[in-house]
């Protein structure tokens, strides 16, 4: 259960991001608590992926600050990075290595104990075990997405950032990912996910955010949302 009282795990204070003449984030304030599952919705160009890149230190803020456990993230950059995993549009794996070799390599970067056993467990959960010794370059788009998920989870991170993680997954693989994420939440892990999939996004969420034009225009616990009418509300707020 999310610890929604007390110090937040991750905070953004007046966070802004500008790319040339484009303002992608507009002085956002956001608190994320341990054990929360935050789903971020919004149309293309709303600032969702930029927000996730800021939170996962893939890009720097133009203004404002990012805090981890109440401390500026840049002061704890190595500690913070070691405690999260990122699943995005890019798999970030070595194509000439096998799935097992990739996971053992990434596991070694984080000093994962019993890394082979951990890798085998993830590959079985994601239905890649039969292809564990094949070069990743031979994988389909959906398989690449699945090995990307395994790579992000190999070190059992405290925080999981996901940018459209269901892209390229068929319904069976999508269900496996949802079950895997629910397992993480049962272990009090924190999840922040960007998705266009309203049904899946709501199913996994404990906190729901809608973005528009670089702003957070809606931020409520799922418990306060009427799920049956949420899609209509989303369309009204975003003018889609």
BELJO-V799076 format. One record per backbone hydrogen bond with DSSP energy under -0.5 kcal/mol. NH is the residue of the N-H (numbers start at 1). CO is the residue of the C=O. Records with the same first field share a line. If there is no record, write none. Layout:
# BELJO-V799076
NH=CO / CO
This chain:
# BELJO-V799076
3=34
4=2
9=32
10=32
11=67
12=30
13=65
14=12
15=28
16=63
17=25
19=22
20=18
22=19
23=21
24=17 / 22
25=17
26=214
27=25
28=15
30=12
32=10
36=33
38=36 / 191
39=37 / 207
40=193
41=39 / 209
46=43
51=47
52=48
53=49
54=50
55=51
56=52
57=54
58=53
59=53
62=16
63=16
65=13
67=11
68=71
69=9
71=68
73=66
75=72
76=72 / 73
77=74
80=76
81=77
82=78
83=79 / 80
84=81
85=159
87=161
88=86 / 90
95=93
97=94
99=134
100=132
102=98
103=99
104=100
105=101
106=102
107=103
108=104
109=105
110=106 / 107
111=108
112=107
115=112
118=114
119=115
120=116
121=117
122=118
123=119
124=120
125=121
126=122
127=124
128=123
129=123
131=128
132=129
134=131
136=97
137=95
138=135
139=136
144=140
145=141
146=142
147=143
148=144
149=145
150=146
151=147
152=148
153=149
154=150
156=153
158=83
159=83
160=190
161=85
162=192
163=87
164=162 / 194
167=164
169=166
174=170
175=171
176=172
177=173
178=174
179=175
180=176
181=177
182=178
183=179
184=180
185=181
186=182
187=183 / 184
188=185
189=184
190=158
191=36
192=160
193=38
194=162
195=40
198=196
201=197
202=198
203=199
204=200
205=201
206=37
207=37
208=220
209=39
210=218
211=41
212=215
214=46
215=212
217=210 / 215
218=210
220=208
222=206
224=221
225=222
227=225
229=226
230=227
231=227
233=229
234=230
235=231
236=232
237=233
238=234
239=235
240=235
